[in-house]
Amino acid sequence: MQKICRIHMGKAPLALDLSDGSERAEYVNQDYILHLLGRPHRNINLMYTYYPLDKEWPARMSELYKGKEINSVWDYPYDDYFPFDESAYECMKDVRRHGQDVTLTLTADCAIPDEMLRKFAQSLRPYGRMRIRINHECMGNWFTHNKRYSFREIADFHVRFTRIIHEEAPNVKTIFCAGFAVEDNAPVDCEEHFLEAYKEADVWSADRYIALHYGWPLDTAEKGKEDGSFNYQTIEKTFMDFYYTHKRLVEQTGQEKPVVMSELNADGDVVGAFHQGDVIRRFIDKIRDEKADWFEALTMYQFRDCGRLGLEVQDPNNKSVGIAQPLLKEYKEILKDPYCKPAIEQKEECTLPVTLRWGGAEDADGIALPLRFEHCPEFCELNFDDELSLMIELNGHWFYKAPQTKFVDLMEAFYEDRIADGTELMLRIFATPPEGVNEENGREDWAENYYATMTELPKLRLRYEPCGIVG
């Protein structure tokens, strides 16, 4: 482990993001997700509600109304996401330590005054290159913001909040998430009300489930009842809805902005457990085949779900246990697709000490070391004397090292992908913020970049034979 070179991690042709927690599920820690999936995502989408002017706040609605009869999961005084409080910041820190950026989905009261919004925005400064999706799916009628406010009032709030965020936390980009233009040259949903919000936001978005049981959990999706509580559509229509929407927004705003699909899945309640992965795979292939470079990212909704919108289904006996779905295995293969992986560029050789920079999941500078393997190893381990927070990649598999951790077992990199004799692999290392936040340390770029100095390499233990074989 002598030769060291600098490396740069940049964007994937099509980035993959992941929702973790919502009104349908609890947050799952990033250590568990990383070990299960084998690589980090670009962004982790965290979903919260913010109605601090309501008398019920900060209670979670489903807990406050437990035992009371409701006709819809949207019948509460405000949305049944977890209320945004200190626990939200802890989840954001967990995401960033594990080499991912935060997307914060926030359903918020449009009556919140500027002073409160400014304090909220200021609290986001240490969280790097994050994004905030404010009052999403606002062309509908189910969220509290649509029940309390007109489309124009929702758009005006988005513009007001976006401007405050740009002033107080310029490291944060805002997402405007609404509807579609479903034909060429047709207006986007509520276009006359939403156009200024599209102009002010940094990113354009819409949610589209290729299949969705929207009546869950109050009814059961059954074949022949398509007019009741579920729907589905073709891959072609799903893509064309985004194509027409992007084309129309460029024409009407005079701007070109990235488009993200902030919630994507094909509900297992509708398509069945064995077909979900194929639907997602074919949709990604469609984006690639159409060379849709304006399509920046997809967000898988979600990691663990109480229904069938997750890579795991939450065990009804124990909400801390997830039951892996066939979708999870197929999604892991999608994660390995070069079209969906961040680009890593090898640069010049360097020597220790070396400074590592973490700008975010699409802009980071690390180091790489070549490792030659005589055979597929029986033991491959790293031992550390430093207290850095690191993301480490070997053979396509990623590992997290917390500051206090002294030992990382790299054998997971070979369990599913055994290597041939004489294989040479690059061991790649990036440094992430150990507390999950950037420290305001006087550097001009402190809010966007975290720096760490590596003074020594970890010690490698590489063995090709077990200590003993039992006969």
N, C-alpha and C positions, 0 to 999 in steps of 0.2 A: 504494500500500500504506500508507494512512494510518489508516483506520478499523480499530480493534482491539476485539474483544469477548472476554469470558471465555466458556469453554465447559466443560461437565462431561460426562465419559463414564461411563455407567452400564451396567446389565445389559441383555443381550439377552433376549427372551422365551424363547429356547432357545439356550444357549451352545454353541459348537463348540470342542472341544479336539482335540489331535492327539498321537498317540504317535510318538516319534522314537527308534528304536533298541530292540532287545529281544534275545531269544535267536535271533531270525531275521534280524537286520540290525544294521548299525552306525549310530551317531549321524551325522546330517547337519546341518551348521552352519545356523544360522538365517538368515544372509544369503541363502544359496541358496534356502531354502524361501520366504522372503518375496518374493524376486524372481519366483519361479515362480508362487506362489499369489496374490500381489497384496495380501494383508492378513494381519495377525497373527491368531493364535488367542487364545482366552481363557487356556487352560492348555496347556502342553506336558508330556506324560506321559513321564517318563524312568524306565527300568526297570533295577533293579540287585538283586544278591543280597548278603547280609551274614551270613556264617558264620565270624566271626573266631576261634571256638574250634576249628575243624577244622584238622587238620594240613596239608591241602592249601592252605588259605587263604594268600594271596589269588589263587591261580591261577584262570584261567578254565577250566572243566571240559573244554570241547571242545578246547581247546589242550593240556591236560594229557593227555587221553585220545586224542589224534590218532593214527589208525592202528589203534586198538583197536575190536573189534566191539562194537556196542551194539544192543539190541533196540528202544529207544525213546529219543527225545530227553530223556526224564525219568529215564533210567537212571543218571545220574551221581550221585556222592555228595551234591552239592548242585546247585541249579538253574543252568543255563547262561546266565544273564544275566551282563553284565560285573560283576565284583566292585566294590562301592562303595569308591572310594578318592579320591585328590585329583582325578583326572580328572572325577569326577562333579560336583564343585563348579564346575569350569570350564564344564561344559555348563549347569549351573544359572545361572551368570552370563551366559552367552550368551543363554539364554532371556529373562532379565529385561531385559537391555539392549535387546532387540528388542520391548519392550512387551507381554510375556506373563508370566503367573505359572507357577510350577512345580508340577506334581503329581509326586511321587516315589513310584513303585511299588517296594516293597522286600520281597523274600522274606527273612525273617530267622529266625535260630535262636531258638527260644523259651526256650532255656537261657541266653541272654545276661543277665548280672547287671545290677542296677539301675545300678551305677556306670558301666558302659559305655554303657547306654542314656541316662543323663543327659548324658554327654559328647557323645554323638551328637546328642541334642536341642539342646544348647547350640550346637552347630555350625550349626544351622539358623536361629538367631535373625536373622542379617543378610539373610535371603532373602525378606523381605516376606511377603505373604499367600499362602503356599504351602500345599499339601496333601500328606499322606503316606498312601498306601494300603498297609497292612501285611498281608502274607501273604494276598494276594487269592485268589479262587476256592477258599476254604478248606473248602467243602463237598465237594470232590472227593477224588481219591486220587493225583493225578499229581505235585503239588509235594512238595518235601522236607519241608516243615512237616507235611503230612498223613501222610507215611510215618513220621516220627519221633514224632509227638505225636498225642494224641487230640483230638477236636473240642473237648472241654472245656478241655484244656490250651492249645489255640490261642486260644480265646476269652479265657481268663484272661490270656494273654500280651498280647493286644490291649488288654484293659482296663488292664493294668499299664503298657504302653508309652504308651497314650493319656494316662493320668494324669500320667506323667512329662513328656510333651511339653507338656501344658497348664500344668504348673508351670514348666518350663524355657524353653519357646518358645511363649508364648501367641499368637504370630502365625501358628502352624501349626495347621491343622485336620486331623483324622484321618478316614479313610474305612474303613468296614467293608464288604468286598466278599465276598458269599457267593452263596447260591442264591435260589430262587423259591418262591412259592406258586402252584401251577399251576391252582388252582380257587378259586372264591369261598369264603372261610372255611376254606380248607385251611391247615395250618401251613406256614411257610417251611422250606426244607431245614434240618435240624439245629436247629430252633427251640429245643428244650429245652436245648441246649448254648450257643447263640449269643445268647440274648436279652439278657444283660448287656452283651455287646460292642456290640450294636445301640444299647442305651441310652447307652453311654458315648461312642460315636463321634459325630462332628459331621455326617457325611454317610453316607447309605446307598447302596450300589452293588451292581451285578451285571454280569457280562459276558455278552453274548449275541451270537453270530454267527448271523445269519439263515441263513447257509450256511457250513459249515466242513469243510475236509479236515483232520481232526485226526490222520490217519496220516502227514501230510507230515513229513519228506522221505523216509521209508523205504518208501513205496509210492506208487502212482498211483491217483488217483480215476477210476473207470470207471463209466459208466452200467450199472445193473443190479446193482451191488455195494453198495447202500446199507447193508447190514448189516456192511460191512467196515470202512471207515475214513473215512467222511464222512456228513454229515447236512444237512438243510435243513428249514425250516418256513415257515409263511405269515406275512405282515405282521401279520395280525389276531392270531395266537397270540403273536407276539413282543410286541406291545403289551399284550395282556391279561395275560401273565405278569408284566409290570412293574406293571400296574394292581392285580392281586390282591396282589402282594407289598407294594406301598406301603400299600394298604388294611389288610392284615393287620398290618403293623408298627405302623401308627398305633394300631390297636386294642389290640395286645398290649403296647406300650411306653407308651402314653398321651402320646406325643411326636409332633411333626410336624417332619420333617427333609427337606432336599432329597435328591432321588434323581438319581443320575447313572448313565449307561451307560458304564462305564469302558473297554470295548472293543467296538467295533461294526464289522462289515463283512459282506459277502456274498462269500465266497471265490470268486475267479475260477476256481479249480480245479473248482468245482462248478457255478456259474451261468454261467461263460464270461465273457470279457473285455467283451463288449458289453452285458451286462445288470446289472453291478454298480451302476452309477450310478443306474439306474432303481429298483433295490431300495432303495437308501439314500434316494432322493428320496421314494418312496412311504411309507417309514417315518416320515420327518419330517412329511410331509403328514398322516399318521394322528395324530401327536401334536398337531398344530395343530388338526385337525378335532375331536378329542376335548376340546380346551381343557384339556389336562393341564398346568396351571400348576405342579403338584408335580414335573414332570419338568424338572430344571434344565439338564442338559447331556448331550451325546453326545461320545464320544471316538473319532475315526476311528483304527482300527488298521490300517495305520500309514502313515507317509510313504513309506519305501522298504523293500521286503521282498524276501527271497531267494525266496519263493514268490509267490503271487498274492493277498496280503493288503495290498498297498500301492498308493498313488497312483502310485508308480514300482515297477518290478521291478529288483532289483539285477542288473547285467550280470555273468554268471558269469565273464567274462574279466577283469573289473576291478571290484572292489567299490566303488570310488569313483565309478562311473558308474551313473546311474539311467536306466531306459527308461520313459518316460511311458506310462501305460495310458489307455484310453478313460475310465476312472473319474475320472482327474485333471481332464479337461475338464469333466465334469459336476459334479464336486465344486466347481470354481471358481464355477460358477453358483449352487450352494447357498450358498457363502460370501457371495454378493451378495444373498441373500434377506434382506429387512428383518427377518423373523422370527428370523433367526440372527445378526443384526448388533447390536453394542452400541449402546445409545441415546446419542446426543450431543445435549445440550441447550444452546442458545445463551442466554447470560445478558447481564449489563450490559456497556456499553462500558467500556474501561479505557485507560490510557496506560502507556508505559514509564517506568521499569523495572517489570516485572511478575513476581510469584512464581508459578511453576508447581509443582503438587503431583502426585506419582505415588504413589497408594495401591495401585494394581494395575489389571489390565485391566478391572475393573468399577467402578472408583472413582478417577478422575483428573481434575484440573483443568488445562486448557490455554488456549490462545488461538486465535482464528480471525480471518482477514482476507478480505474479499471481493475477488475478482479477476474483472474483466470481460474476456472474450476477443472481440475483433472477429471472428476466425476461429479455426479449429483451428490451433494454432501449429506452426511448424517447429522452433522452439527455445524451451524453457521450463526455465530453470535458476535455482538459488539458490546464491548465494555467501555464505559465512559468515566472520566475523572472530572469533567466539567459540569456546569449546571445550566446548560443551554436548553432551550425548548426547540426541538428539531422535528422536521418531517423528513423521512428517509425512504428512498425508493430503490428496490432491487427486483429485477426480473418482472417488472410491471406491477409489483405489489408494494403498497405504501405502509409505513409504520410511523407511529408518533412516539417521541421520547419526551416525557415531562422533565422539567428542570431537575427534580430530585431523583429521577430514575438513572440508575447506573448500568443497566443491562437491558439489551434488546435482542430477543430471539428472532432471527430472520428466517427461520425454517418455513414459516407460512408461505414464503415466496416460492417454495418448491412443491408444496403439497398437491396443488392442482396443475402445476406447470413444471414437470420434471425436465431437467436439462440434459443434453447429450454430453459425452466426454469431451473435454477440451473447450467447452463454451467459455467465452469471455463476456462478462456483464459489467455494466457501469453501476457503481454504487453512488447514488445522488443524494445530496444533503442540502436542505434549506432550513433556515432559522425563522421561527415564528415568535410573536410576542408571548413571553412566558405567562403573563397575567391576562392575556387576551385583549389587551388594550395598548395603544401607543402612548408613550410617556411624553408629556409636554416638557421637553428638555432644552428648549431654546433653539433647536434646529428649525430652520425655515420650513422644512418639509415634514415636520414631526407627525402631522395628522395623516399623512399619506404613506410614510415609509418608516419601518422599524429596522434598526441596524444592530447587528451582533458580531462580535469578533471571536473567531475560532482560533485558539492558540495551539491546540494539539488534536491529532486525529484519534478516533476511538481505536481500541485494541481489538483486532479480529481474532476470533477462535474458529478455525476452519478444520473440520475433521471429516474423513471419508469413510471411516469404519466405526461401528459401534464399539463400546468398551468391551462388550462380551456378548456372545450369542448363546442362548440357552438351548441345549439339545433335548 
